[in-house]
Amino acid sequence: MDTSILILVLSFAVLLISNVPVAVSIALATFATLTYLGGIPAETIVSFRIASGVNSFALLAIPFFILAGNLMGRGGIARRLINFAATLVGALPGGLAYVNVISCMFFGAISGSAVAAVSSIGGFMIPSMEEKGYDRDYSVAITTTAATTGMMIPPSNIMIVYCLVSGGVSVGAMFLAGVIPGIICGLFLMITAGLIAKKRGYKGGDRCTMTQVWKAFREAFMSLLLIFIVLGGILSGFFTATEAAAIAVVYAFFQAVIMYKEVKLCEMPAILRDSGITTAVVMLLVGASMGMSWLMAYQEIPQNVSRALLGISDSPWVLFIIINILLLVVGTFMDMTPAVLIFTPILLPVFIKISGGAELLGVPASTWIPIHFGIIMIANLSIGLCTPPVGTCLFVGCGVGNTSISKVTRPMIPFFISMVISLLVITFLPIISIWLPKVFGQFY
C-alpha cells in the first residue's frame, strides 16, 4: 500500500477512535496526508475545498428539509398517520406491526429523517403494542428497522448529498428511483412481521368501517400531501428541489403551528436552533469530505480500488456482493452522510466499470448506473442505522422503548435478514430503481 494512503487511513481511524468529530477527523487526516506528500499547500487545498464544497445551490435544500422535518416531528403528524394506517391494516393478525411499518414509511418519507420516525412513531406505537400483548423488544425491533425505509422514499436529504458528490445525478430522478425500493423494503419487513405474528399468536384489532377509514384519511391527508407536492413540483418542472424544500417548510409550519396548533410560536427559536446545529454538522461534513475526495482522486485511489476488486473476480455478481458487504461493514461503523461522502468517489467508478455499458429501458448506462448505485448505497447504509456501534436508530429506539441493545438484538435478527434480502433484490434487479424515473421522463 502506498505510504500516503496508509497515513490517510491510519490518521482518520486514530482520530475517530479518539472521539474526534467525524468532519474534523476527515479534514485533519486530509491535511496530514497532503503535508506528508509535500509540494502542495495543504492548508490552502483543505480550506479551499471546504469552502467550495458547500458552495452549491442544491445543498440549500438540506437545511430547509431539516427544518420541515423538525416541524413535522413536533406537529402531531405521527398520530394522524398512525390512525390512518390502523384503519387500513390494524384488523389483520399482528396488525399493529403492519401499522408500525406503514406509519414509519409515511413519516420517514415526510420528515426525511429515520431518527425522527423512530422517536415520533415509536413514542406512540411501542407502548400501544405492549398494551395489546406484543413483546416490547419485538416492538422496538420493528420500529427501528421500519424507520429506515424513509431514507429511500423521497424527499430524502441523503439523496441530495449523494447527487452532489456523484457529480451531476438528477435529484428528481434520484427521488423517484427510491420509491419502489423503499416500498419493497417495507413489504419484506411486513412479511417478516406477519410470519412472527402467526407464530406468536398476535391478534388483530377491530375491523374499521369505510366511514372510519375516510375520517382517518381526511385527518392524515394534509400530511401525506406534502410528498406529492414536493415530487409533483419537481417532476413538473414547476420548481427545483431547493425550492421544493422551502415550500415544504412553509407547508410544515402551516400544519404544525396554524392548522393543528401543536407547535407554539414560542417553541420556534428552539426548533430553528436545533435545525441550525444539524445543518452546520452536515455542511461541515460535506466541505471536509470534498477535500478528502480531491486527495483520493489526486492519489488515484478509486483506480487502485477498481484494479484490486477486478483482480479478485471477473464476475459482476461476485463483485456486486463484495461491494454490498463492504458497504454493510462501513454502515456499521459510520453514519450515513460521511459514508456517502467518502465512499461514493471510491466505489462509484468501480461499480460503473463492472456493470458494463448496456442500456436499460432505453436509458444509457452512464445515466442509470450512478442512480442504481446510489439506491444500493443508501439501502446498505440504512441497515447500518440499526446496528451497533453507530446505529443511531437503534439507540434512539432502545431509549424510546426503555430497553437495552442486548435485549433487542435477537428479535431484530429476522428483520435484518429481510432487509438484506430486499437489498439483494434491489441490487440484482436494477429495473426496480430505473423504471419510475423512466416513466416520468427524468432521463434525457
Summary of the structure (lengths in Angstrom):
residues: 444
radius of gyration: 21.8
end to end distance: 41.3
largest distance: 74.4
contacts: 1630
relative contact order: 0.14
helix: 80%
strand: 0%
